[in-house]
């Protein structure tokens, strides 16, 4: 397990999937904000769930986020679209509603940065988030990510288009202690 100050990132367990499915996928608004694809119902236990991990896929590193104190499952995190040639990846994070607003997000992003830069030897990490996602923008900037641009009206969100913010962090800018 990779450890931060408040959270740990560990491999996804089979019994994590129904919890993540109910807390993150079955909430239509949360899913729509996070996925960039139209929501559709998924049958419980389906292998089509985005929380089922394909361990043979080397371009994605999927984690379950757990509280260090007590070990409760609080969300899902990943490095996705890992590009070993250009040494870059994208960060994804979704916390269960009960875990939001407690500082877990910034800590999880810090642990993902450690994994990307120190463990995987990547050169660049990137986050794309909706312009109204203040929590993710705060988590990214708290970890030193720089706003690199705005993709105007790039995401369809529940009946309207929303801007998407692009943030990046380079290995030489990363501060392992989490301070920008």
Backbone bond lengths (Angstrom), bond angles and torsions (degrees), N, CA, C in turn:
res aa  C-N    CA-C-N  psi(-1)  N-CA   C-N-CA  omega(-1)  CA-C   N-CA-C  phi
1 X - - - 1.445 - - 1.525 108.73 -
2 X 1.333 115.49 140.88 1.460 121.97 172.97 1.524 107.56 -91.35
3 X 1.341 116.73 134.12 1.469 120.19 -173.90 1.518 111.53 -118.36
4 X 1.324 114.34 139.20 1.457 122.29 170.15 1.508 107.91 -110.84
5 X 1.326 116.92 -157.38 1.453 120.79 178.11 1.513 113.06 -77.22
6 X 1.348 116.75 -33.28 1.463 121.95 -176.59 1.522 113.92 -121.73
7 X 1.339 116.08 -26.26 1.465 119.83 -173.87 1.520 111.64 -125.47
8 X 1.312 113.74 159.80 1.445 122.07 170.74 1.510 109.28 -121.73
9 X 1.315 116.86 148.54 1.459 122.40 173.44 1.518 106.82 -112.70
10 X 1.320 115.45 122.68 1.466 120.31 -178.77 1.518 109.27 -132.45
11 X 1.321 115.43 169.82 1.459 120.47 176.88 1.526 109.59 -59.76
12 X 1.308 115.96 149.22 1.462 122.35 178.63 1.512 109.44 -71.84
13 X 1.324 117.78 128.36 1.458 123.48 175.58 1.528 109.17 -96.33
14 X 1.304 115.29 152.68 1.467 120.50 -179.55 1.528 111.75 -56.03
15 X 1.341 116.94 -38.74 1.465 118.97 -178.49 1.532 113.22 -77.55
16 X 1.347 118.58 -5.54 1.467 121.68 172.57 1.529 110.72 -74.43
17 X 1.324 116.29 -32.26 1.460 121.17 -170.38 1.528 112.95 -58.22
18 X 1.334 120.72 -49.41 1.469 118.16 -179.47 1.535 113.09 -64.21
19 X 1.332 117.18 -32.44 1.468 120.53 179.12 1.528 109.70 -68.15
20 X 1.322 116.95 -46.87 1.456 121.08 178.75 1.520 111.03 -65.97
21 X 1.324 116.02 -39.29 1.463 120.66 178.55 1.529 110.59 -60.06
22 X 1.323 116.86 -47.49 1.471 121.00 -178.24 1.527 111.37 -69.53
23 X 1.330 117.59 -40.86 1.456 120.17 -173.87 1.507 115.48 -84.60
24 X 1.340 117.19 -25.91 1.460 119.88 -175.46 1.522 113.49 -116.36
25 X 1.322 117.80 -40.30 1.466 119.32 -179.03 1.527 112.10 -82.59
26 X 1.298 117.64 -44.58 1.462 120.26 -173.52 1.526 113.24 -71.21
27 X 1.323 118.15 -12.89 1.467 123.19 171.79 1.535 106.20 -85.75
28 X 1.320 116.56 105.03 1.464 122.07 -172.16 1.529 111.63 -58.47
29 X 1.325 118.17 -43.46 1.468 120.88 -177.96 1.523 110.77 -66.61
30 X 1.336 117.52 -47.14 1.465 120.75 179.02 1.523 110.80 -59.17
31 X 1.313 117.16 -45.75 1.454 121.05 179.33 1.526 110.29 -60.29
32 X 1.320 116.57 -46.31 1.464 121.02 -177.06 1.519 111.44 -62.86
33 X 1.321 117.50 -37.09 1.459 121.15 178.87 1.523 111.28 -68.41
34 X 1.310 117.44 -34.77 1.459 121.25 -172.21 1.528 114.36 -90.25
35 X 1.304 118.01 -33.23 1.463 119.49 -166.18 1.518 116.85 -96.93
36 X 1.310 119.23 -25.30 1.452 119.49 -177.76 1.520 112.92 68.32
37 X 1.309 116.06 24.08 1.464 121.91 177.92 1.528 107.45 -141.70
38 X 1.326 117.73 155.49 1.455 118.40 179.83 1.532 111.51 -66.39
39 X 1.323 115.51 139.16 1.452 120.89 177.34 1.523 109.34 -68.50
40 X 1.318 115.10 143.90 1.469 121.26 170.65 1.511 106.99 -146.77
41 X 1.321 116.99 149.81 1.463 118.61 -179.37 1.525 110.93 -68.65
42 X 1.319 115.18 142.95 1.464 121.98 176.93 1.525 107.24 -121.92
43 X 1.300 116.73 129.71 1.458 122.37 179.45 1.525 109.93 -64.25
44 X 1.330 118.60 133.66 1.468 119.76 176.80 1.527 110.76 -53.35
45 X 1.323 115.73 135.52 1.463 121.36 -179.50 1.511 114.27 85.55
46 X 1.337 118.13 -1.57 1.456 121.52 -178.46 1.520 111.54 -68.71
47 X 1.316 115.93 141.63 1.464 120.99 174.94 1.527 110.83 -74.97
48 X 1.336 117.98 -6.30 1.468 122.31 177.76 1.518 112.27 -81.86
49 X 1.312 118.56 -5.78 1.465 121.90 178.78 1.522 109.85 -62.04
50 X 1.327 116.90 138.25 1.464 120.15 178.44 1.519 111.79 -68.22
51 X 1.325 118.10 -9.02 1.456 121.65 -179.29 1.526 113.27 -92.57
52 X 1.331 117.22 -6.34 1.463 121.47 173.97 1.526 106.96 -77.89
53 X 1.322 117.20 125.93 1.459 122.11 -174.78 1.519 110.38 -94.07
54 X 1.332 115.41 133.39 1.464 122.03 172.81 1.529 106.51 -99.88
55 X 1.326 116.99 98.30 1.466 121.17 -175.94 1.529 113.22 -65.17
56 X 1.323 117.90 -14.62 1.463 119.77 178.95 1.530 111.52 -83.42
57 X 1.321 118.45 -11.82 1.462 122.59 -178.86 1.527 109.69 -82.55
58 X 1.316 116.42 102.87 1.460 122.07 -177.17 1.527 113.39 -76.11
59 X 1.338 117.58 -9.24 1.462 120.49 -177.91 1.530 112.65 -89.17
60 X 1.327 117.30 -2.66 1.460 121.49 179.34 1.517 109.74 -134.69
61 X 1.334 115.76 137.24 1.462 121.78 174.44 1.527 106.38 -122.15
62 X 1.340 115.63 104.87 1.465 121.55 -174.01 1.521 110.63 -100.37
63 X 1.324 115.50 138.25 1.455 122.49 -178.90 1.515 110.42 -130.40
64 X 1.307 115.35 155.06 1.461 121.40 163.69 1.522 105.80 -98.85
65 X 1.329 116.31 140.27 1.460 121.96 178.92 1.525 107.19 -98.34
66 X 1.332 116.01 127.94 1.462 121.18 -179.42 1.528 109.54 -128.20
67 X 1.325 115.38 149.31 1.462 120.36 172.77 1.523 107.73 -68.91
68 X 1.310 117.40 137.28 1.462 119.10 176.17 1.521 110.26 -69.08
69 X 1.319 115.73 -38.25 1.461 120.42 178.59 1.527 108.18 -85.28
70 X 1.299 117.36 101.62 1.457 121.56 177.99 1.512 114.97 102.88
71 X 1.331 118.60 -25.56 1.457 121.33 176.13 1.516 116.43 77.54
72 X 1.348 118.32 12.77 1.463 120.71 -178.61 1.526 110.95 -66.96
73 X 1.319 116.18 139.55 1.458 122.95 174.66 1.525 108.46 -69.02
74 X 1.344 116.99 127.04 1.466 119.26 -178.83 1.526 113.39 -127.19
75 X 1.331 118.43 -1.98 1.452 118.45 178.23 1.513 113.78 168.83
76 X 1.332 113.23 -167.88 1.464 121.81 -179.04 1.522 108.41 -131.89
77 X 1.326 116.45 143.81 1.457 122.05 178.90 1.516 108.41 -142.33
78 X 1.331 115.20 156.03 1.455 117.81 178.42 1.513 111.76 -160.54
79 X 1.313 114.32 155.35 1.452 122.37 159.73 1.520 103.90 -101.40
80 X 1.310 116.54 124.52 1.460 120.12 -177.74 1.525 109.74 -125.38
81 X 1.302 113.37 159.82 1.459 121.32 -176.95 1.531 110.16 53.02
82 X 1.337 115.41 47.79 1.460 121.07 178.32 1.532 108.09 -68.42
83 X 1.306 114.74 123.82 1.462 122.17 -177.33 1.529 107.62 -113.80
84 X 1.329 116.64 102.41 1.468 120.09 -176.15 1.532 112.33 -74.08
85 X 1.316 118.44 -21.57 1.462 120.63 177.54 1.526 110.31 -73.41
86 X 1.322 116.92 -50.48 1.467 121.30 -179.82 1.527 112.61 -89.07
87 X 1.341 115.69 -4.26 1.472 123.45 177.43 1.525 111.59 56.00
88 X 1.326 114.54 53.84 1.457 120.05 -179.93 1.527 109.88 -138.47
89 X 1.338 114.61 163.99 1.464 120.78 176.87 1.522 108.69 -160.97
90 X 1.312 114.45 166.86 1.457 122.66 177.22 1.528 108.59 -109.77
91 X 1.329 115.73 148.01 1.466 121.38 178.89 1.522 108.89 -103.72
92 X 1.336 115.21 135.83 1.459 121.61 173.27 1.518 109.46 -128.76
93 X 1.330 116.38 141.04 1.457 121.54 -178.89 1.515 109.53 -149.65
94 X 1.318 116.19 135.23 1.467 121.98 173.93 1.525 107.81 -141.91
95 X 1.318 116.17 123.55 1.459 121.40 178.41 1.518 110.21 -105.92
96 X 1.323 115.35 144.09 1.460 120.01 175.04 1.522 109.03 -61.82
97 X 1.329 118.42 148.79 1.469 120.89 -177.30 1.525 114.04 -51.20
98 X 1.322 118.20 -37.99 1.468 121.17 -178.33 1.528 112.97 -69.28
99 X 1.331 118.18 -13.91 1.465 121.88 -176.79 1.523 113.03 -101.35
100 X 1.317 117.25 -3.71 1.465 120.55 -175.50 1.528 111.20 -78.32
101 X 1.332 115.28 148.60 1.458 121.27 176.24 1.517 114.54 79.35
102 X 1.326 117.72 17.44 1.472 121.61 -176.84 1.522 112.96 -118.17
103 X 1.327 117.26 8.55 1.458 120.70 -179.83 1.515 114.33 85.43
104 X 1.324 117.76 2.82 1.458 120.70 -179.13 1.530 111.76 -69.48
105 X 1.337 116.77 -35.11 1.462 120.38 -176.75 1.512 112.75 -62.51
106 X 1.325 116.83 -49.10 1.469 120.41 179.99 1.526 110.69 -62.46
107 X 1.329 116.51 -38.54 1.459 120.17 178.87 1.527 110.73 -66.86
108 X 1.334 117.24 -41.58 1.462 120.51 178.64 1.527 111.08 -63.76
109 X 1.335 117.50 -40.22 1.467 120.25 177.07 1.529 109.54 -63.32
110 X 1.327 117.62 -40.82 1.468 120.81 177.81 1.529 111.01 -60.41
111 X 1.318 117.26 -41.88 1.469 120.64 179.58 1.529 110.09 -67.84
112 X 1.333 117.76 -39.06 1.466 120.45 176.44 1.525 110.63 -63.38
113 X 1.325 117.75 -37.40 1.472 121.04 176.32 1.531 110.17 -63.40
114 X 1.324 116.46 -44.40 1.469 120.00 177.23 1.528 109.84 -58.60
115 X 1.319 116.63 -46.30 1.457 120.13 179.65 1.538 110.66 -60.81
116 X 1.331 116.21 -46.99 1.463 119.78 -177.63 1.520 113.51 -65.49
117 X 1.323 116.51 -46.89 1.462 120.09 -174.78 1.533 112.93 -84.94
118 X 1.325 117.92 -49.41 1.468 120.85 -174.05 1.525 112.69 -82.45
119 X 1.319 117.51 -40.43 1.465 120.27 -175.85 1.527 111.27 -86.54
120 X 1.334 117.01 -46.72 1.469 121.06 -175.55 1.525 113.87 -91.40
121 X 1.326 118.28 -14.48 1.455 120.67 179.57 1.515 114.07 70.35
122 X 1.326 116.79 30.38 1.460 120.03 179.82 1.525 110.40 -76.50
123 X 1.305 116.09 161.88 1.464 122.82 -179.19 1.520 111.70 -104.14
124 X 1.343 117.68 -28.30 1.460 121.89 -174.92 1.520 110.54 -143.32
125 X 1.328 114.98 136.15 1.466 121.64 171.31 1.522 107.76 -119.70
126 X 1.317 115.28 147.87 1.458 120.81 -174.55 1.514 109.83 -136.26
127 X 1.322 115.37 144.48 1.462 122.17 175.02 1.521 107.67 -128.09
128 X 1.320 115.69 133.06 1.453 121.76 170.40 1.524 106.40 -115.94
129 X 1.323 116.81 130.22 1.455 119.91 179.30 1.520 109.60 -147.43
130 X 1.321 116.05 158.52 1.455 120.10 178.41 1.526 109.59 -67.21
131 X 1.307 116.02 147.01 1.466 120.67 -175.99 1.522 112.83 -63.64
132 X 1.327 118.04 -21.28 1.467 120.47 179.18 1.528 112.94 -96.20
133 X 1.338 117.23 8.54 1.468 121.23 178.46 1.533 108.62 -89.73
134 X 1.337 115.45 75.32 1.469 121.38 -176.30 1.522 111.95 -58.65
135 X 1.327 117.93 -35.64 1.463 120.94 -178.28 1.527 111.16 -63.63
136 X 1.324 117.69 -47.04 1.465 120.13 -179.18 1.526 110.93 -70.05
137 X 1.314 117.43 -38.36 1.463 119.95 177.01 1.526 110.01 -59.65
138 X 1.333 116.78 -42.49 1.465 121.38 178.60 1.537 110.43 -64.47
139 X 1.325 117.17 -46.01 1.476 121.01 179.72 1.523 110.65 -59.02
140 X 1.330 116.45 -44.14 1.462 120.81 -178.64 1.526 110.56 -65.13
141 X 1.301 116.84 -50.61 1.464 120.23 -176.33 1.526 111.47 -67.36
142 X 1.311 117.29 -33.55 1.470 120.55 176.32 1.528 111.54 -62.83
143 X 1.319 116.32 -26.97 1.463 121.36 178.69 1.528 112.88 -95.88
144 X 1.324 117.35 10.64 1.453 120.66 174.65 1.510 116.36 94.18
145 X 1.328 118.88 0.85 1.459 120.88 177.90 1.529 109.20 -65.17
146 X 1.323 114.99 143.52 1.459 122.47 -178.93 1.526 108.31 -110.31
147 X 1.333 115.35 136.00 1.462 119.49 174.33 1.523 108.66 -68.95
148 X 1.325 114.91 121.99 1.462 120.05 -176.92 1.514 112.26 -105.78
149 X 1.307 116.92 -17.43 1.453 118.33 179.97 1.511 112.37 173.85
150 X 1.315 114.10 169.58 1.457 122.46 176.67 1.524 107.30 -124.90
151 X 1.305 115.33 127.47 1.457 121.17 174.44 1.526 106.22 -94.97
152 X 1.323 115.29 105.15 1.461 120.14 -172.93 1.523 111.65 -68.77
153 X 1.334 115.35 132.88 1.471 123.16 177.48 1.527 111.89 46.97
154 X 1.325 116.58 43.24 1.466 121.22 -174.26 1.522 113.98 -89.37
155 X 1.333 117.77 -17.00 1.464 119.70 -174.23 1.532 110.31 -125.21
156 X 1.315 115.60 130.33 1.455 122.01 175.06 1.513 107.70 -84.41
157 X 1.320 116.86 119.33 1.463 121.39 -175.46 1.514 110.44 -132.42
158 X 1.312 115.64 104.74 1.460 122.58 171.60 1.533 112.89 48.90
159 X 1.325 116.84 50.06 1.458 121.21 172.99 1.513 115.86 100.77
160 X 1.320 118.55 2.81 1.460 120.19 178.64 1.512 110.97 -158.42
161 X 1.325 115.35 163.61 1.458 120.34 178.71 1.525 110.05 -89.36
162 X 1.341 115.53 143.65 1.452 123.37 -179.05 1.528 107.94 -129.78
163 X 1.327 116.25 146.63 1.464 120.67 175.07 1.528 109.56 -69.57
164 X 1.324 114.54 151.67 1.453 120.89 175.68 1.532 107.94 -118.33
165 X 1.319 116.84 135.60 1.459 122.21 -179.76 1.530 108.63 -100.96
166 X 1.322 115.52 134.98 1.457 122.72 178.73 1.523 107.87 -107.60
167 X 1.339 116.09 125.64 1.466 121.98 179.60 1.520 108.75 -125.26
168 X 1.324 116.31 145.95 1.459 120.11 -179.62 1.521 111.71 -137.68
169 X 1.320 115.11 154.30 1.457 122.63 176.29 1.524 107.97 -140.78
170 X 1.326 115.71 128.94 1.458 121.37 177.64 1.519 109.90 -97.71
171 X 1.314 116.04 154.23 1.466 121.35 -176.89 1.523 111.89 -55.39
172 X 1.320 117.45 -40.60 1.467 119.32 -177.86 1.527 112.89 -73.53
173 X 1.322 117.94 -14.06 1.473 121.80 176.81 1.526 111.94 -91.02
174 X 1.325 115.84 -18.68 1.464 121.18 -174.57 1.516 110.90 -68.13
175 X 1.325 115.29 135.30 1.458 122.60 175.68 1.527 107.25 -111.99
176 X 1.334 118.25 110.13 1.461 120.72 -176.06 1.538 114.68 -55.82
177 X 1.324 118.09 -23.20 1.461 119.42 179.39 1.520 112.49 -83.21
178 X 1.351 117.03 -1.30 1.451 121.11 176.38 1.513 115.16 88.72
179 X 1.332 119.11 3.32 1.448 120.15 178.11 1.520 109.72 -97.17
180 X 1.335 117.46 133.19 1.477 119.68 -179.42 1.522 111.76 -69.80
